[in-house]
Amino acid sequence: MSNPFTLKIGDKELHFEKKVKLLDLIEGDQHRYICATVNNHVRDLNYEVFYDAQVDLLDTTDYNSIKIYERSLRYIVAMAAHRAFPKYHVKFSYNVSRSIYLTIVTEKGKQPRYFNASETKILKQHIDSIVQADFPLVKKVVPNDEAKKIYKERGQQDKIDILKYRPEKTVHLYDCDGYLDYMYGVMVPSTGHIKDYKITLYGHGIIIQYPRSEEKGKIPAFEDDKVFADTLRASYKWAKMVKADTIASINKHVEDDGPIDFINMCEQHHNNMLAEVGNKIKENADQIKLICIAGPSSSGKTTFANRLRVELMSLGLRPIRISIDDYYLPKSQVPLNEDGKPDLECLEALDVELFNQNMCDLINGEEVTLPKYDFKLGKQVKGRTLKLSDDQPLIIEGIHALNEKLTSSIARSQKFKIFIAPQAQINLDNHNPISLTDLRLMRRIVRDFKFRNASAEETISMWKDVRRGEFKWIYKTQENADYVFNSLQAYELCVLKKYALPLLKQISIDSDYFPVAERLIRSLKYFVDMDDKWIPNNSIIREFIGGSCFQDV
C-alpha cells in the first residue's frame, strides 16, 4: 500500500493513498487545461503524482502552457501534413504576427515546391480530423539507435543529424495513432486539447496562428509586417547559404572549420551590413541629421550604435551620440504603471518637448546646452554644450527612438531609422525552430550576471514585464524602419552555453522560474562548446560576455 499524500489545488486539499493522474483531477471539460505544474515543475497531464504537492492546472493564459500548446500544435500539423502529403517533408519556422510558418523542404538540385490554396484547405481538413478524433499522445522512450532507425526509414536526415549531439542515450518519441515524432518537450495528453488555431496561405508557405498568453489566451489579429518578414527571409537565406541554419550544421562548422574561421565568417557578415547601412546614410548625408536606433531588450543596441559611429567616421562623417535617458522627467512626474510603480518605459516618462526643441536647435546649427539625468538625484542637471557642423549627424538609441512622437518636430526626411534585433532562423530539426525570444533571454541572463551581479532567476522574473513593454512600444515601430540590422551571430549559442548553463542550473526546482530554465537548458545542451577568445573586442557578442572595447565609451 502506498503512503498517503496530499495535493493542494487552488484552495482545495485532496487526500490520496494511491498515485493519481493529473488529468483525473480536472472536473468538467478536461480539454480546457493544457498542462500543470507540480511543485513548480511543468508536467504533462498524464503525469501521475504520488507525493505531497502543490498542483496548478494551466490553460492558454499561462506562458508555460502556451509553449506546450504551440509545440503540440506543430506536432499535429506535421502529422496532418504527413497524412495529406506523404511525399512532402515540411519545415517549421517562426514568422510575422507571432505565428508559425510551414514550408515544403526542397531537396538540393530540385525545383522548389510551394503550398497552394487547395493544399492549404486539405491540410486544415486533416488537422481538424485529428483534433476531433482526440487521439492520445503516448510518450515512448527508445534508445538512440532505434530512434535513428525510425528517422532513417522516414527519410528524416535532419533528425538523425541532431541526434549525434544529444547527451542522453535515449529519445522521447510521441506516438499518435501510429505517427511518431519528437518536439523536444512536454505535450498535451490528446489532440482534442488543441482546438484553437488558424491557418492561412502566406507567400510560399502557410501561416499557423495560435493563442498567446499575453493576449489572455486569444489568437492575436494577424498583422502582415513586411519589413519583419523580409528580414527573416534574408536571415534564413544567408544561414542556408553558409550552412548555419541548424544546430547540427553550426556544430559542424565548429568541429570541421574551427572557431576562428566560423567566428570571422559571421563577424564579416555584420561588417558587410554595417558597410551597407553606412553607405545608405553617407549617400544622403546632406539630408540625414538624426540617426534613430531601437530594438527589443538584448539586441546589442549599444555596441551597434558605437560601431555605426565608427563606420560613419570612416566615411568622413563625425557623428555624435545623444542619450535619450538624459531626458527623463523628475521621478515625481513619471506616470505610474498598473502595479503602481514609476513607468520608466512609457514615452510620457520623458521630457518630449525639451528633447524635440534641443534636437531641432542642434540640427539648425544653434549652440545647445543639453541636460544630463542624475539618477541619484532623480532629476536633470546641466550637461554638455554642443554646436554641430554639417558633417555631424546625431545618433540616438533607445526604446522610443523610432517613435515619431519623440521626434515629431523633425522632418521625416532628416531622420534615418534603424531597427536592430537578432532575427534567428535556426532549427534543431525541420520540425523544431529555436525561439527568437529565448535567444535574447539567454543573452540577457549572461549579461545581467556579468555586469549587474543578477542571478538568472532575477532576470527571468523581469522578462514578462520586459516583453510587455516591447509589444507596447517597440515592435510596431519596426515597419517604419529604413534599415533592419540582424544582430544574430550564428556562433553565439556555442559561446553563451558555457556562461548560461551554470546560471540556469542554479535555479531550484521549487522556483516559479524553473520551467523557463528547464526549457532553455533543453535547447542549449545540443550546441558544442566553443572558445570565445577569438571573438573580436568590437563584436556585439562582447556586449553580453564581456571584453568589449566599447565598455567605457
HELIX and SHEET records of a PDB file:
HELIX    1   1 LEU A   22  LEU A   25  5                                   4    
HELIX    2   2 GLN A   30  ARG A   32  5                                   3    
HELIX    3   3 TYR A   63  ALA A   84  1                                  22    
HELIX    4   4 VAL A   96  ARG A   98  5                                   3    
HELIX    5   5 ALA A  117  ALA A  133  1                                  17    
HELIX    6   6 ASN A  144  GLU A  153  1                                  10    
HELIX    7   7 GLN A  157  LEU A  163  1                                   7    
HELIX    8   8 THR A  191  HIS A  193  5                                   3    
HELIX    9   9 SER A  213  GLU A  215  5                                   3    
HELIX   10  10 LYS A  226  MET A  241  1                                  16    
HELIX   11  11 ILE A  247  LYS A  252  1                                   6    
HELIX   12  12 HIS A  253  ASP A  257  3                                   5    
HELIX   13  13 PRO A  259  GLU A  283  1                                  25    
HELIX   14  14 LYS A  301  MET A  313  1                                  13    
HELIX   15  15 ILE A  324  TYR A  327  5                                   4    
HELIX   16  16 LYS A  331  GLN A  333  5                                   3    
HELIX   17  17 LEU A  347  ALA A  349  5                                   3    
HELIX   18  18 VAL A  352  ILE A  363  1                                  12    
HELIX   19  19 ARG A  412  GLN A  414  5                                   3    
HELIX   20  20 LEU A  436  ARG A  452  1                                  17    
HELIX   21  21 ALA A  456  TRP A  473  1                                  18    
HELIX   22  22 TYR A  475  ASN A  480  5                                   6    
HELIX   23  23 GLU A  492  LYS A  505  1                                  14    
HELIX   24  24 PHE A  514  LEU A  524  1                                  11    
HELIX   25  25 ARG A  542  ILE A  545  1                                   4    
SHEET    1   A 5 LYS A  12  PHE A  16  0                                        
SHEET    2   A 5 PHE A   5  ILE A   9 -1                                        
SHEET    3   A 5 ALA A  53  LEU A  58  1                                        
SHEET    4   A 5 CYS A  35  VAL A  38 -1                                        
SHEET    5   A 5 HIS A  41  ARG A  43 -1                                        
SHEET    1   B 2 VAL A  20  LYS A  21  0                                        
SHEET    2   B 2 GLU A  48  VAL A  49 -1                                        
SHEET    1   C 4 VAL A  90  ASN A  95  0                                        
SHEET    2   C 4 SER A  99  ILE A 104 -1                                        
SHEET    3   C 4 GLY A 205  GLN A 209 -1                                        
SHEET    4   C 4 LYS A 198  TYR A 202 -1                                        
SHEET    1   D 3 VAL A 138  PRO A 143  0                                        
SHEET    2   D 3 THR A 170  CYS A 176 -1                                        
SHEET    3   D 3 TYR A 179  ASP A 181 -1                                        
SHEET    1   E 5 ILE A 320  SER A 323  0                                        
SHEET    2   E 5 LEU A 394  GLU A 397  1                                        
SHEET    3   E 5 LEU A 290  ALA A 294  1                                        
SHEET    4   E 5 LYS A 415  ALA A 421  1                                        
SHEET    5   E 5 TYR A 483  ASN A 486  1                                        
SHEET    1   F 2 VAL A 368  ASP A 374  0                                        
SHEET    2   F 2 LYS A 379  LEU A 386 -1                                        
SHEET    1   G 2 ASN A 427  ASP A 429  0                                        
SHEET    2   G 2 ASN A 432  PRO A 433 -1                                        
END                                                                             
